[in-house]
Amino acid sequence: MDSWLLGTELPTLANLPEKALNKNAFLDALDAVCSQDSGSDRLIDHTPALDEMMYTLWREQHPLPQGIDEVLAVDMTPIIVYGETCPLTSKGYNPDEAKHQQINLTVTISKHDGQPLAHKVHPGNHASMTTMQGLLPRLSDFACSDGTIIWDRGNTSQQTVTTLERNGWKVICGVPKVSSEVRTIIKENPIPETVEYLVPCKDNGTLYAVKIRAPLYGKEREVVIYRNIKKAVQSVKNRNKALYEISMELDRLKKKHTSKDQKDLTTAINEIVTGWKTYFSIQFPEDESIIDFSWKIDEGRVETAQAMDGTFVIYATDERYSATEVVKMYMEKDVVEKAFQVMKSVEDIKPVRHRLESRVRAYKISLINS
């Protein structure tokens, strides 16, 4: 680190002697941002105040255009951590679907110019929806009290949506397909794949959207349903491939199994259909002394899944937006994802090698603001 610093202009820009710029000085700087009080063992964390100061200073120097409200994008990403001594570290979900030791980082960024507004470090096992519950109290700490907030469907809950709207914020958010309410919206409102419903994008002909009124979160609301043709085709391809391969394995098991009883046979079947069990109907003889089974694909389940393939629901508070405008604004939330990509590639934010919670928190804000 010492040799790298001396090869930059940082000593001159910071007006500091070269001897003062070393690893210990860097750690001291981190401790000035966040540290553990030795007397009370209390965490003294200045990162929230620094977020507020940095955003306020930025907006004073780069004000929003007159008549334009702030539009914020929120997202969370997992960050791999070395070691297990930091209390924030735990095993949690990540895109690699591997159980790594990690922490989760939520960042709120201005869609207007990409300036970070706030961040929060969470334990690695915190879900996205859980982290959104602290968003409103955090927003009240800043100078902006209204505007629009955009986030992914993994962060959405009725409580978050209604609380933000009650406090004057507009939202544009994806809605999870887990509820029967949302699945009914999709089933009962097929999207015509015609020019009238096409959403212009980089790959024209891929996205189609329609705007409807439907019950959602306790009242009638306008929602946008959109279909991504590429994702739909890929989902069909993946599912059919999996069902075919599992069918072949079940056929082989039926012909050549050496199970001692039905329980043993059931275990073997479950190992084959893991992850796809809902698509198969398995029957066993009533006479348990007969160690055999029959099976078939549940075509009803397949049809239901196909209706959902590549189709998503977006809710937007402001009903003046068209279906196309809502989809485009929702897609542009990737300003946060792009920031994460920079942090993970250019800034090499992971894996985190700091072991103290205070230094992990200070390290994160230094990278976010860089």
N, C-alpha and C positions, 0 to 999 in steps of 0.2 A: 504493500500500500504506500509506503514512504516513497519508493522510487517512482511509482505511478504519479503521485501528487507533484513531485518535482518536475515532471515532464509536462505539466499543465500550467495554465495561467492562474490557477486558484490562489496561490500564495499572494500574487500581486493584487488580484481582484478583492481578496478578503483583507488585504493590508496586514498580513500576519507574517512573522518571521518563519523561514523554512523549518527551523528546528521545532516549531510548535505544531507542525502538521505531520502527525504520525498516528499510529493505531490507537495509542492511549488517548490522544486528543480527540479522536473520533468517538471513542467510547464515552469520554467525558461529556462530549456534546450530546450524545444520545441520552445520557443520564440527566442532563439539564432539561431535556424534553419530557422524560418520564423516568421516575425512579421509585425505589422502595424505601420508605422512611425506616431507618434502623431502629428508632425508638418504639414506634407504634406498629411497625410492620404494615403500615398503610401505603397504598399505591398513590403516589403523587403524579397525576397524569395531566399534562398541559396540552395534549393533542387536540381535545375538543376546542379549546380556546384558540389554538393556532389555526385550526380549520376556519373558524369564524373570522379571525384577523386577516388571513390570506384571502378569503373570498371577498370580504368587505373592501380590502385594498384593491383587489382586482377590479371590482365593480365600480369603484371610484375612478379608476384610470380607464376602464373599458365599459362604460355604461351601456345598458341595453338600448336599442333604438326606441325612440319615443312611441308610446302606444303598444309596445311589445311586452308581453308578460314573460316571466321566466318559464322555460320548459325544462324539466329535470328528468333525467333517466337514471334508474336505480337497478343495480344488479349485484350479485354475489358470486365470488369465485373461491375455490379451495386452494390453499397454498401448502405445499408439502413442507414438513419440518423435520430436521434431524433431532433425534433424541426424544425423551419423554418427560424431561424435568419441568418444562414450562406447563403451568396449570391450564393454559388455553388449549394445549395439544390433546387431541383424541382422534380416534378413527372415525371417519365419516364418509358420506357419499362424495364421489368425484366422477368426472366424465370417463375416466379410465376404468370405472367400476372395480377398482381395487381398494382394499381396506388399508390405506396409508395413514400414518400419523400426520395430522394436518391441523391448520387453523382455517377459519373462513373469513373472508374480507368482503365487506359491503362498501360500495362506493356510490355516491350520488354526484352526477356530473351535469353541468349545464349543456343542453343540446345546442344552444346558440353558438357557443365558442369552445366547447370542450373543457371548460374550467372546472376542476373539482370543487364541489361545495362542501361535502362532508364525507367522512369514512368511519367505519366501525370494525373493530376486530372481534370476532366471535369464536367461541370454542368450536373445534372441528366437527362436532356432532350436531350443531345447531342447523335446523332446516331453514330454507329460504323464507317460508311463511312466518316462522317464529321471529326472524330478524326484522320483518317489516313492522312489527308491533311498536318498536321504539322509534319509528321514523318521524311521526308527527311531533312528539316532544322535542326531537332534535331540530326539526325545521323551525320551531318557534324560537330557537336561539339565534336565528339569522334575520337579516333585514327583510328578506322576502317573505310575505305572509300569504300570498296567493299565486296562482299560476297553474301549470299543468304538470303532472307527474306521470311518467311512463315506466311500466315495469313488465316483466315476463310473467307468464301464467303460473309458474312455480311459486311466485310470491303472493298470489292473490287469495284473499279470504273476504267474506262478507263484512267482517268487522273492520278490516283495513279500508275497504272501499267506502263504507258508510261513514266511518270516522273522518276520513280526509274530506269527503264532500260536505259533511256537517261543519267543518272548519274552513270552508271557502275554497278548497282546492278542487281542481278538475282532474280527472284521472283518465288515462288510456291504458288498459291492461288486458292481457290475455286471461281467459277464464278456463280453469282446469276442466277437463272432460270427465272427471270422476263422478260428478253428481248426475242424478237422473234428469234433473232440470235442464242441464246443458246438453246431455245426450238426446233428450227429446227435441230441443231446439234444432240440433243438427239433422236428426232423422226426418222431422216434419218440414224442413225447408231446404230441399235440394237446390244446388246452385247451378243455373244454366251455364254451360261452357260456350257462351256466345260473345260476340264483340261488345255487346251492351254491358256485360258484367266483367269484362277484362280489366285487370289492373295493370297499367303500363309499368314496365320494369325493365331491368337489364336484359332479362331473358323473356321477351314478350311471348304471351301464350301460356305462361306457367301459372299465373295467379288469376283467380276469379273471385269476386266478392259480391255479396248482397246485404242490404240493410233491412232489418225487420224489427217489429215490436214483439216482445215475449216476456213472460214472467221470469224475473231474475232477482235474487236477493230481496225477496219480500214485496216486490211491486213490479208493475209493467215498466220495462225499460227498452230503449232502442239499442240493439246490438248488431254487430257486423259479423257475418259468417264468411270466412274465406277458405278457398281450397287451393292447395299447392299441388299441382298435377305431378310434378317430379317426385315429391314426397309420397304421394298416393301410390304411384307406380312402384316406387322402391319398397314401400310397405307390403304391397301385394307380392312382389318378388320374394322378399325375405320370408314372409309367412308361408307361401306355397312351397318354397325350398325346404323350410323346416318341417312342414307337415308331410311332405313327400319322404324325406329322410327318416322321420320318426315312423311313418307307415311301414317302410321297408324293415326297420329294426323290429317293429312289433310282429311283422310276418315271420321274421327269422326266429324270434323268441317263441312264437306259437308252435312252430314246427320242431324246434330243437331244445326247448327248455328242459332243465333237469331239476326243477323245483320239487321240494319234498312235500309241500302243502300249499294251500291257497295264499296263506300269509307270505310265504317265501316268494311266490309268484307275483303277488301284489307289489312287493318291494322291488323286484326286478322291473316291473312295468313302470313304476313311479320314477325310477332312475332314467328310463328312456324318455318319458314325457315331461320331465322337469322343465318348467318355464312355459309349456304349451298345453298343460293338462286340461284347461277349460275347452279346448277344441276337440277333445276325444271323449267318446262315450264307451266305457269299458264294462262288459258284463261277465259275470262268473256263474257257473252252474249252481243251482240251489243245493245240490248234493255236494257238500264240501269235500267228500272223498274223491270227487272228480277234479283233478288238477288241470284245469284248462280255462280258456277265456275266449271271448270274441270282442271285437271292437269295430267302431266306425267313426268317421269324422263327423262332428256336429256341424252340419251345414248351416243351421240357424245362427250359431256363434260366428261362423265365417262371414255370413252375410252382414251381421251386425258390425263386425270389425271393418268390413269393406266400406260400410256407410260412413265410418269414422276416419278412414284412411286419408291423411293429408288435409283433413278439414278441421278448422279451428274457430273459436269464438273470441271476439274482442269486444270489450265494453268501453264506451267513451261517454263521459259526462256531457260534453258539449255536443248537442244534437245537430248543430249547424253543419258539422263535417259530413261529407259524403262517405260512402263505403270506401271508395278509392283513397280519399284523404286519410281516413282512419288507418287503413292498412299501411299506407306509406309512412305515416308518423310512427306507427308501432314498429315497423321494420327498422326505422332509423334510430331506435333505442340502442343499436349496436355501437353507438359512440362509446358506451361503457365497455363493451366487449373488446373494442379496438384498444382502449386504454389498458385493459388487462393483458392483451397480447403484447403491447409495448413493455409493460412491467415484467412480463414473464420471459421475453426474448431479449430486447435491447438492454433492459435494466437488470435482467437475471435475478428477479425477486425470489425465485425458489431454487433449491430448497433453502429454508431459513436455518442458519447455523447458530443463531443466538439462543441461549438456554433460559434467560431470565425473561419473565413476562414484560417487565418495564422496557427492556431493550427491544423486544419483539414489537411492542407498540410504537416505540420511537423510530425504529427501523422502517416500519410501514409508512408512517407519515412522511419520512424523508424521501422515500421512493415515489410516493404519490405526487408530492409537490415538485419533484424533479421532472 
